[in-house]
Amino acid sequence: VLKGDMSLVGPRPLLMKYLPYYNDEERIRFSVRPGITGWAQVNGCRGETETLDKMKRRIDFDLEYLRRWSFLLDLRIILRTIGLMRRDPNAY
């Protein structure tokens, strides 16, 4: 974040090896800086995406975030992230 490679809030980075699984709309996530936390993470899509269903769900949240982006949405995500870190021992 300090170097400017990532932002505080945004889609989480994904491995480029999964690029063939994405359609053109889904590939837009690669054109924005990844974030430390994001809309998908505060909505339960954390950790590994070992199935296509989990990957699709995370992508759907990321695309929704990109469509709805605003400063207030980022603030909401940051506050929810802090709350989850305090309540959920599995949050990372």
C-alpha positions as semicolon CSV with decimal commas, in nm:
position;residue;x (nm);y (nm);z (nm)
1;V;0,000;0,000;0,000
2;L;0,278;0,241;0,090
3;K;0,463;0,166;-0,237
4;G;0,143;0,217;-0,438
5;D;0,122;-0,140;-0,570
6;M;-0,192;-0,210;-0,369
7;S;-0,475;-0,010;-0,220
8;L;-0,631;-0,047;0,121
9;V;-0,967;-0,151;-0,029
10;G;-1,023;-0,328;-0,359
11;P;-1,051;-0,670;-0,517
12;R;-0,808;-0,916;-0,364
13;P;-0,525;-1,020;-0,595
14;L;-0,574;-1,346;-0,779
15;L;-0,322;-1,572;-0,944
16;M;-0,277;-1,510;-1,314
17;K;-0,290;-1,887;-1,375
18;Y;-0,668;-1,857;-1,328
19;L;-0,701;-1,597;-1,607
20;P;-0,839;-1,850;-1,862
21;Y;-1,136;-1,913;-1,632
22;Y;-1,251;-1,549;-1,651
23;N;-1,473;-1,397;-1,917
24;D;-1,410;-1,046;-2,052
25;E;-1,627;-0,874;-1,790
26;E;-1,455;-1,060;-1,506
27;R;-1,107;-0,972;-1,636
28;I;-1,167;-0,605;-1,556
29;R;-1,065;-0,682;-1,197
30;F;-0,708;-0,715;-1,323
31;S;-0,709;-0,354;-1,442
32;V;-0,746;-0,207;-1,091
33;R;-0,504;-0,219;-0,801
34;P;-0,574;-0,507;-0,564
35;G;-0,667;-0,429;-0,206
36;I;-0,582;-0,565;0,135
37;T;-0,952;-0,601;0,210
38;G;-1,258;-0,586;-0,010
39;W;-1,631;-0,625;-0,056
40;A;-1,596;-1,000;-0,113
41;Q;-1,398;-1,048;0,208
42;V;-1,643;-0,864;0,434
43;N;-1,921;-1,073;0,278
44;G;-1,762;-1,406;0,373
45;C;-1,544;-1,481;0,069
46;R;-1,215;-1,519;0,250
47;G;-0,940;-1,773;0,212
48;E;-0,876;-2,020;-0,065
49;T;-1,105;-2,053;-0,366
50;E;-1,061;-2,425;-0,424
51;T;-1,386;-2,461;-0,620
52;L;-1,522;-2,275;-0,922
53;D;-1,834;-2,186;-0,721
54;K;-1,626;-2,009;-0,457
55;M;-1,425;-1,832;-0,726
56;K;-1,745;-1,720;-0,904
57;R;-1,896;-1,588;-0,580
58;R;-1,583;-1,385;-0,503
59;I;-1,573;-1,248;-0,858
60;D;-1,939;-1,146;-0,837
61;F;-1,870;-0,946;-0,519
62;D;-1,560;-0,789;-0,676
63;L;-1,755;-0,683;-0,986
64;E;-2,032;-0,541;-0,767
65;Y;-1,769;-0,342;-0,576
66;L;-1,626;-0,203;-0,901
67;R;-1,973;-0,100;-1,022
68;R;-2,074;0,061;-0,691
69;W;-1,740;0,210;-0,586
70;S;-1,751;0,521;-0,370
71;F;-1,554;0,664;-0,082
72;L;-1,842;0,573;0,152
73;L;-1,839;0,212;0,033
74;D;-1,464;0,195;0,101
75;L;-1,520;0,340;0,447
76;R;-1,796;0,086;0,514
77;I;-1,566;-0,199;0,406
78;I;-1,285;-0,075;0,631
79;L;-1,519;-0,051;0,932
80;R;-1,664;-0,397;0,863
81;T;-1,312;-0,538;0,828
82;I;-1,213;-0,398;1,168
83;G;-1,529;-0,544;1,321
84;L;-1,466;-0,885;1,165
85;M;-1,106;-0,888;1,286
86;R;-1,226;-0,830;1,641
87;R;-1,506;-1,090;1,630
88;D;-1,381;-1,366;1,400
89;P;-1,069;-1,560;1,500
90;N;-1,051;-1,702;1,145
91;A;-1,035;-1,361;0,978
92;Y;-0,708;-1,294;0,804
